[in-house]
Amino acid sequence: MKTILVTGGAGYIGSHVCVQLLEAGYSVVIADNLCNAQRDVVDRIARITGTQPVFYQTDLLDLDGLRAIFRAHAIDGVLHFAGLKAVGESTEQPLRYYSNNLTGTLHLLTAMQEAGCTTLVFSSSATVYGADNPVPFDERMPTSATNPYGYTKVVQERILTDIAAAQPDMSVLLLRYFNPVGAHPSGWIGEDPNGIPNNLMPYVAKVATGELPCINVFGNDYDTVDGTGVRDYIHVCDLARGHMLALEYAFGRTGTDIINLGTGRGSSVLELIYAFSKACGHPLPYVIAPRRPGDIASCWADTTKAKEVLGFTAQLTLADMCRDSWHFICRQRERE
């Protein structure tokens, strides 16, 4: 049985990947500082899978804390999700984003090297394609960014690529995924950020429950089907399955590879709002607001490589994503 360290494993995407890992028979160790997650998510993972993952409330800025985890466990591979991730916030607090995201990754790599752990799957982002590449985005395109969060991903990809080139036994997989939404069909885990949500789906959900008055649609003058931004929304359970396939692929190779994880099709902000309205059973109020700095008009994946290399194709629809998100919100309210 292989042991996998999941940084940010109590967070939205990490928790769903932990479920996949445990159900596949891996031993899971979670490191999360809980800055944007709740401790009871670890217990919910156990409720779904019947297996309790090991949990450390550890910040990646704490190198000694990371070293202690690697001393306590024979870690075979790492899935690296931890990091600050809000585009708008990154434009307001660039120093915080560069310091946290880059230093955390450098500390993780240091601890891995000292422990002889050579397999890493990195949570990158479609934001590294910047504003100048045409859609759909494929892995051969040049990288850039339109905001500090995106540049932290660009730089982390460079760091990981350079270290893998210098360390011939290392296997690094850079997963550029698009817009994860949805929740586990059990309703036990889903996207539940602390404070006001930065991502669209949890914001829409809070409007659906009446916790927030309306949805701000940032811009309706883009060159898209209805003027609102178009994104490649992928169900978080599809994304988690993609990570499982990526990890298995990473264990069988060395060097660096880059793979998109998306559906290969885009949906507009208004299309998502209408789909969620159907899921929750009532219309959702929204207002048009000015464009946000750093946003681009359209973003969706070329999924050819994921299909050819990993055998991965997204299976769940936008309606599935909205249904499962609403089910998670309803379960949350029942538990309160």
N, C-alpha and C positions, 0 to 999 in steps of 0.2 A: 504493500500500500504506500503510495507516494504521499508526502506531506507538502501542502501548498500554503504559503503565506499570502494572504490577501490584504494588502494595504487599503484602507478605506472600506473594509469589508462590511461595516455596519451601515454604509450609505446606500443610496438608491440602487445603483447598478451593482455594486459589490455584493450586496445582500442576495440579489437574485443569482449571481454567479456562485456564491457560496452554496446556495440550495442545489444548483446543478452539480457542483463538485461533490458534495456529500452524497447525493443520490447516485453518483457514478462510482462511489466507493473510495474517494480520496479522503485523507485526513486534512482538516482545515484549521489553520491558525489565523485569526483576525487581528490586525493592528489598526486601531482607529482612535483619533483624539476626540471624537464625538462633537466636533465643532459644527457639524451639519448633519447629525444623526442622533438616534436615541439608543440608549443601552439595551432597552427591551427588544430591539430588533434581533439581537443575538438569540434571545429566547424564542422569538417567533420563528427564526430559521430552524431551531431545534424542534419546534412544534410541527413544522411542515415535514421535516426530514426524519424525525425520530432520533437524530444524533446531535449532540451538543458540540458546537465548535469551540475551540480554545480561544479566549478573548483577552487581549491586552489593550488597555486604554493608554496608548502610546502615540506620541507625536513624532513624525519623521524628523523633525528638527532636533530631537533627542537622540543623538548617535549612540550613546551608551545604552539607552533603552532598546534600540534596535539590535545592538550587539548581544544584549541579554536574551532576546528572543531567539537569535540564531544559535546561541550557546545552549539554550534549553531544548531546542528542537532540531532535528536533522531535516532542514528544509530542502526539498528537491527542486522547487520552482517557485516563482513569485508572480502574482498578478497584481499589478500596480495601478490602483485607482485613486489613491490619496492625492488631494490637491484642491486649491481654491478654483472655482469654475464659473463665476458670474461675469459675463462679458461687460455689462455696464459698470459693475463695481470695479473691475480691473482698470477701466479708463480713469476712475476717480482715485484709485489706490494702487498705482502701478508698482511702487516700491514694495508694498506688502506682497503683491502677487509674484514678482520676480524673486524676492527673498524666500518666500515660503515654498513655491513650487520647484524652483531650481535647487535650493539647498536640500529640501527633502529628498529629491531624487539622487543627489550626490551622496547624501548620507546612506541611503538605501544601497546604492552601488558599492560604497565602501564596505558596509557590513556584509554584503553578498560576497565580495572578493575575499574578505578575511575568512569567511566560512566555507569558501570553495563552492558556492552555489552559482550555477552558470546559466540558468534558464529564466528568462524574464519576458512576460507579456505585458506590454505597456498600453494604457488607456490614453490614446491620442484622440484627435478630433478632426472633423472635416474643416474646422476653422483654419487649418494650416494651408488650405488651398487659396486663401486670400480672396481678393476682389477681382482679379484680372483673368483667371482661368475660366474657360467656357464650361457650362454644364453639359453632360454629366462629368463629374470629377473622377479622373482615374489616377492610379498610384504613380504614374510616370510624370505627372505634371510638376512644375516647379512649385516650391512652397514659399509662402509669405503669410502675412496676417494683417488684420485691420484693427487690432486692439491688443493690449498687453497680455491678456489671457491667451490669445492665439499665439503670440510670440513665445510665451513660456512653453507651449507645446512644440513649436518649431525648434526651439533651442534644446529642449529635452530629447527630441528625436535625434538631433545632431550629436548630443552627448552620448546617447546610447549606441548610435551607429559607430562613433569613433572608438568607444570602449570595446565593442564587439570586434572591430577590426584589429585592435591591439591585443585582444585575448582570443586566440583561435578556437578555444573550446567553448566559447560563449554562444548562446542562442538567444536572439532578441527578436521579438515579433511586435511590430508597431501596428496597432489596430486603430484605423481612422474611422470612427463611427459617427453617425449623423445625429439624429434627434431622438433619443430614447424616450418613450412614453409608455403608458400602461402600468400594469401591476400583476403580481402573481394571482392566478385565478382563485386561489384559496381566500384571497382578501386579507391575508395576514401581513404581507409586506408590500410596499409601494412607495411612491414618491411623497415624502412627508417632510419638507424642509423646515428648518427653524425660521421663524419670523415670516416676513412677507416674501412669497416665492419670487425667484428670479426667472424661472423657466415658465413657459406658457401653460403647459397642461396643469400643473398644480394650482396656478393662478385661476385658470378656468374653473377648476374643481371648487375652489373657495368661493367663486362667484355663484356657482351652482348651489352651494349650501347656504348662501346668504351671508357668509362671513366677510365678503368684500362686495362693494356695490356694483361694480361693472368691470368689464375687461377693457384694458387699454390696447387698442390695435395700433402699433407704431408704424404709421405710414400706409396710405392707400393709393399712392401714385407711382408704385413700382411698375416696371414693364412685365407684368404677370397676368394670369388669367382674370383676376378681379382687383388688381392693384395692390394687394397685400402680399407680404413675404411668403415665398414658397420654400418648404423644407421637406426633407426626406425623413418622415417619422417612422421609427422602427420600434416594434413592441419589445419591451425590456426582456421578455422571456426568449424571444428570437435572438436578441443580442447576447443573452447569457449562454444560449446554445452555441452561438458563434465562438464565444470565448473558450468553451470546452473543446471544440474542434481545433481552435488555434493553439491551445495548450498542448494537445496531443501532437499536433504538427511540430510545435517548437521542440518537444522532447526528442524528435527524430532527426534533428538537423543542427547545424551551426551557422553562425553569421547572422545577418540582419535581413528581415523581409518586411514588407509593408502591405497591408490588406485593408480595403474598405469593408465596413459592415453597414449595410443599409438595405433598403427595399428596391432601390433603382427607380423610384418614382417619387414625385413631389406632390404635396398637398398645401394649399394656401392656409393662412391663418383663419380666414372666414370659413373655409371648408372644415377645419378642425372644430371651430366653434359650433357650426351647424351639426356636425356628427356628435359632439358631446351633448348638445341640446336633445337630440334623439335618445341618447343613452340615459339621460337623467329625467326625461319626460316633460321638460318645459323649456321655453326659449330663454336664452341668456343675453342680458343687456351688454352692449359694448359701445365704446366711443372711439372715434378716430383721433389719434394723437400724432404729434410730429415724429418723424423718423428718429431712431436712436443712433448716436455716433457708433460707427463700427459695424452696423448691420449691412448685409448685402441682400439683393433682391431674391435670388434663387440659389438653391443648394440641394443637389441630390447626387447619389452615388452611381458610378459605373461599377456594377457588382460582378463583372465577368471573372475577375481573379479569385474572389471569394468562392465562386461556384467551381472554378477549375482546380484550385489548390486545396480548399477545405471541404468541398462538396456542400457548401452552405448556400441556402436560399431562404430568405425570409418567408414565413408561412402565414402570418397573422395580418389582418387588415386594420385600417383606421377605425372601423366600427368595433373590432375586437379590442383595440387599444382603449377606446373611450368606455366601452362596457366594463372592462376590467378595472380601469381607474375609478369609475363611479362605484363599482362594487367594493373596492378598497376603502373609499371614503365612507360609504354606508357602514361598513364593518367597523371603521374607526369610531364613528359616532355611536354605534351600539355599545362599544366597549367603554365609552366615557361615562 
